[in-house]
Structure formats: C-alpha cells, structure tokens
Amino acid sequence: MKLGEAIVGARKLIPAAEARLLLMQAASVTATEIAAHPERDLDSGKLPEFMSLVARRVAGEPIAYLLGRREFYGRDFVVTPAVLIPRPETELLVDTALAKVSRTPCGALHGSTPRILDLGAGSGCVAITLALELGCEVTAVDVSADALAVARDNANRLGARVRFIASDWFAAIEGQFDLIVGNPPYVAEGDAHLSEGDLRFEPVTALACGVDGLSAIRRILADAPRYLVSGGWLFLEHGYDQAEAMRRLLEEAGFGNIEQHHDLAGIVRVSGGVLTAGNT
C-alpha cells in the first residue's frame, strides 16, 4: 500500500488531519514526506499498526493518547491514560499565575524567588510550564503514582526544575507558599458528559468529585490558608457554570481581592484571591 492510499482509505473513517497524524506516528514519516511522496510504499510491517490506530480512533480513543503527546503552552508533553489531556483553557491558569508573579512582590519567605505549589500535577503541564517560564523550582503534588511518573518524565525531558510529591492534596506538604494553583476535578459525579467524547477515556478521579463537582475545591480552600503566606495568592480552574459558587467559597475561606478570569469564549474558568491577614 502507498502512503497516499493509506491516507485516502483512513479519510473515509476519520478526519484527514487525524489520518495524517496517525500515519506519521505509525510509519515514522513527516507530513512533508506524505504530501511530497504519496506514491512511496508504506512498510508492510507498519500497516497493521496504522490500521490499529485508525480503528482505535474510530472507537473514540483520544488522538492525544494514540500519539502519546499533546502540545501545551508551545511545548510537547507526553500523555498516557493515567493523566488528563492538557487543554487550551488550562493555559489561562498559567497566564494568570505568571501575571500575578510579575505584578506581586512574591518570595516573602525566600528572598526574590517565589515558592509555588501546583495541586494535582497530572502530566505536569502547569508546574513544568511555570518552572520554565519563571526559571524557578515549583512544587507539584498528585495522589496518583502513575501520573507522577508521567510528570517526572516530562520534567526531565523538558529540563524543568519541579519537585514532585505523592500527596492527597496538602496531606504530605510542609511549609508555606507564595502562590498555589490547581486544576482539581470539578465535574459532578454522574454528569452525562463523562460518558461522551474524550472524557470516556480519561481518569475519572481527575475529572469528577462530589454531587456538584465542588467537593475537591471545598477541601482545597479549607486547607489552603495554612499553606499560604499572608498576602499569598491562590488560583483554581473550575467549571464553566461554577463562577458564582467559586466566589462565595473563596470569600468563606478568608480570601479577598477575588479575581475571576475569562477564557477566549468569555467564560469565567479561573478564580482566585489573596489570603488576607488573620486567615493564615
């Protein structure tokens, strides 16, 4: 079978762009090679692998898991079914954190270097991006050993200074931080979306928590004041319809100067605030 023939056949089942990506993965060829030399023979040993990838995609398996990678903030991150697939909207959490560090005198405990904690590391995309963009060490936690293995691999490959800790949120954390960020599970358990699209294949414990999706967030906000310096900031990603609840929960936990940031669609997806004096 020729490269071009393989693409034509796969296009009957999946989008052309996905067919090209899967052929590149299976046959170790570039997009340029496929376009310039469609008449080139596809190694017979690679054909079954390509057909398997196409069949898995037809069954709904996320393209990121099939390729084993996903771009986030301009960098490629290894992903496996042990971690959530990095999404563009989570880049808002990174943007918010970077802007806050640049505008706020951080590092009250450690000179000019801010101490940053990322809750729920997953693939490590948030912690690693912050470490690379800021040129500092970031601490990141996750309860999943498999997720931490993926995150450590990404940090090593990208050359980021991240200290990974196996922890159920703050359980194994000591000390205080200038900035805490996180993308905790925020989908309600039993939500119909969990049985649709890519979500069917992602770790449900990283997606859903509680009957209203806010159980993990409530727990984080209840404990966070003990791990923030006075004047420290916390920002969490949350669901598209949880902005009002997030503002209330932040205020109840003793956070002031509440900020809520909109994604490109105009939806509030990141909320946070500063720990006011007397609430540490």
C-alpha positions in Angstrom: 0.0 0.0 0.0 1.2 3.5 -0.8 1.3 6.4 1.7 -1.4 8.2 -0.3 -3.6 5.2 -0.5 -3.4 4.7 3.3 -4.5 8.3 3.8 -7.4 8.0 1.3 -8.6 4.9 3.0 -8.4 6.3 6.5 -10.2 9.6 5.5 -13.3 7.6 4.9 -13.4 6.9 8.7 -11.7 9.8 10.4 -10.7 13.4 9.5 -7.8 13.8 7.1 -5.7 15.7 9.6 -6.0 12.9 12.1 -5.3 10.3 9.5 -2.0 12.1 8.7 -1.0 12.3 12.3 -1.7 8.6 12.8 0.2 7.7 9.7 3.2 9.8 10.8 3.1 8.0 14.1 2.8 4.5 12.7 5.2 4.9 9.8 7.7 7.4 11.3 7.3 9.7 8.3 6.8 13.5 8.2 3.8 15.4 6.9 6.1 16.7 4.2 7.0 13.2 3.1 3.4 12.2 2.9 2.5 15.2 0.8 5.5 15.1 -1.5 5.7 11.4 -2.0 2.2 9.8 -1.7 3.4 7.1 -4.1 6.0 5.8 -1.6 5.3 2.4 -0.3 4.2 2.0 3.3 6.3 -0.6 5.0 4.1 -3.7 5.3 5.2 -4.1 8.9 3.8 -0.6 9.7 0.4 -1.1 8.0 -1.2 -3.2 10.9 -0.1 -0.5 13.4 -1.6 2.2 11.3 -4.9 0.3 10.8 -5.0 -0.4 14.6 -4.6 3.3 15.4 -7.3 4.2 13.0 -9.7 1.6 14.4 -9.0 2.9 18.0 -9.7 6.5 16.9 -12.9 5.4 15.2 -13.9 3.9 18.6 -13.4 7.3 20.1 -10.0 7.0 21.8 -8.4 10.5 22.1 -5.9 11.4 19.4 -3.6 12.6 22.2 -3.4 9.1 23.8 -2.9 7.5 20.4 0.0 9.8 19.7 1.3 9.8 23.2 1.7 13.6 23.3 -0.2 16.9 23.4 1.1 20.4 23.0 0.6 22.8 25.9 2.0 26.4 26.0 4.1 25.7 23.0 5.7 22.5 24.3 5.0 18.9 23.7 4.0 16.9 26.8 3.9 13.1 27.0 0.4 11.9 27.9 -1.0 8.5 28.8 -4.4 7.3 30.0 -3.0 7.9 33.6 -3.3 11.7 33.1 -5.8 14.2 31.8 -5.1 15.5 28.3 -3.8 19.1 28.6 -6.4 21.5 27.3 -6.0 25.0 25.9 -8.3 26.5 28.6 -5.8 25.4 31.2 -3.3 27.8 29.7 -5.4 30.6 31.3 -4.4 29.2 34.7 -0.8 29.5 33.7 -1.2 33.0 32.2 -3.0 34.1 35.4 -0.2 32.8 37.6 2.6 34.3 35.5 0.9 37.7 35.5 0.4 37.6 39.3 4.0 36.7 40.0 5.2 39.5 37.7 3.0 42.1 39.4 3.2 41.0 43.1 6.2 41.1 45.4 6.5 37.3 46.0 9.0 35.4 47.9 8.3 36.8 51.3 9.8 33.7 52.8 12.6 33.1 50.4 14.0 36.3 49.1 13.2 37.1 45.5 12.2 33.6 44.4 8.5 32.8 44.7 7.5 29.5 46.2 4.8 27.9 44.0 2.7 24.9 44.6 0.7 23.1 41.9 -2.1 20.9 43.2 -3.0 17.8 41.0 0.1 17.7 38.8 -1.3 15.2 36.2 1.0 15.4 33.2 2.9 18.2 34.9 2.0 20.7 32.2 1.1 23.5 34.6 4.0 23.1 37.1 6.6 22.5 34.3 5.4 25.5 32.3 5.6 27.7 35.3 9.0 26.5 36.2 10.4 27.0 32.7 8.7 30.4 32.2 9.8 31.7 35.6 13.2 30.0 35.8 12.5 28.7 39.3 11.7 25.5 41.1 8.0 24.6 41.5 6.5 22.0 43.9 3.7 19.8 42.4 1.6 17.1 44.0 -0.6 14.3 42.8 -2.1 11.3 44.6 -1.6 9.0 41.6 1.8 7.3 41.3 1.2 6.7 37.6 0.5 10.3 37.0 3.6 11.4 38.9 5.7 9.0 36.7 4.4 10.8 33.6 5.0 14.2 35.1 8.6 13.4 36.1 9.3 12.1 32.6 8.0 15.4 31.2 10.1 17.5 33.6 13.2 15.5 32.9 12.7 15.7 29.1 12.0 19.4 29.1 14.6 20.3 31.7 12.3 21.8 34.3 13.0 22.1 38.0 9.9 20.6 39.6 9.8 18.8 43.0 7.1 16.2 42.7 5.5 14.8 45.9 3.0 12.0 46.2 0.2 13.6 48.3 -3.5 13.7 48.6 -3.7 17.5 48.1 -1.9 19.0 51.2 -1.5 15.8 53.2 2.3 15.4 52.6 3.1 19.2 52.2 5.1 21.2 54.7 5.9 24.9 54.7 4.1 27.8 53.1 3.9 29.1 49.5 3.5 32.5 47.9 1.3 31.1 45.1 -0.9 28.0 44.9 -2.5 26.9 41.7 -4.5 23.9 40.7 -6.8 22.2 38.2 -8.8 19.9 40.5 -11.6 17.7 39.5 -14.7 19.8 39.1 -17.3 17.8 37.2 -20.3 16.5 39.1 -20.2 12.7 39.6 -22.8 11.2 37.2 -22.6 14.1 34.8 -23.6 12.9 31.3 -20.5 14.4 29.7 -18.3 11.8 31.5 -19.7 9.2 29.1 -19.1 11.3 26.0 -16.1 12.1 23.8 -12.5 12.1 25.1 -13.8 12.1 28.7 -14.8 8.4 28.4 -11.1 7.5 28.3 -9.6 9.9 30.8 -9.1 9.1 34.5 -12.5 9.8 36.1 -10.9 10.6 39.5 -9.1 13.6 37.9 -12.4 14.8 36.3 -15.3 14.3 38.8 -15.7 14.9 42.5 -18.9 15.1 44.5 -22.5 15.6 43.6 -21.9 19.2 42.5 -18.3 18.9 41.3 -17.1 21.1 44.1 -16.0 18.7 46.8 -12.3 18.8 46.0 -12.4 22.5 45.6 -14.1 22.9 49.0 -11.4 20.7 50.6 -8.6 22.7 49.0 -10.0 26.0 50.1 -10.5 24.8 53.6 -6.8 23.8 54.0 -5.1 26.3 51.7 -4.8 29.1 54.2 -2.4 27.1 56.3 0.0 26.7 53.4 0.0 30.3 52.1 2.0 33.2 53.4 0.0 36.2 54.4 -0.7 38.0 51.1 -0.2 34.8 49.1 -2.5 34.1 46.2 -4.5 31.0 45.1 -6.0 30.3 41.7 -8.0 27.3 40.6 -9.5 26.3 37.3 -13.2 25.3 37.6 -16.3 24.5 35.5 -18.0 26.9 33.1 -21.0 27.3 35.4 -19.2 27.5 38.8 -18.1 31.1 38.9 -20.7 32.3 41.4 -20.1 29.3 43.7 -16.3 29.9 43.5 -16.6 33.5 44.5 -18.7 32.5 47.5 -16.4 29.7 48.5 -13.3 31.9 48.3 -14.8 34.5 50.4 -16.0 32.0 53.0 -12.4 30.6 53.2 -11.0 34.0 54.0 -9.7 35.1 50.6 -10.0 38.7 49.5 -9.5 40.7 46.3 -11.3 38.0 44.4 -10.3 37.7 40.8 -12.2 35.8 38.1 -10.6 35.4 34.7 -12.4 34.7 31.4 -11.3 32.3 28.7 -11.4 33.2 25.0 -15.1 32.4 24.9 -15.8 34.9 27.6 -16.5 32.2 30.2 -15.0 32.5 33.8 -12.7 29.5 34.1 -10.2 30.6 36.7 -11.0 32.1 40.1 -8.8 33.1 43.0 -7.9 35.5 45.6 -5.3 36.7 48.1 -5.0 35.4 51.7 -5.9 38.3 53.9 -4.2 39.0 57.2 -5.6 37.0 60.1 -6.6 34.0 58.0 -3.3 32.1 57.9 
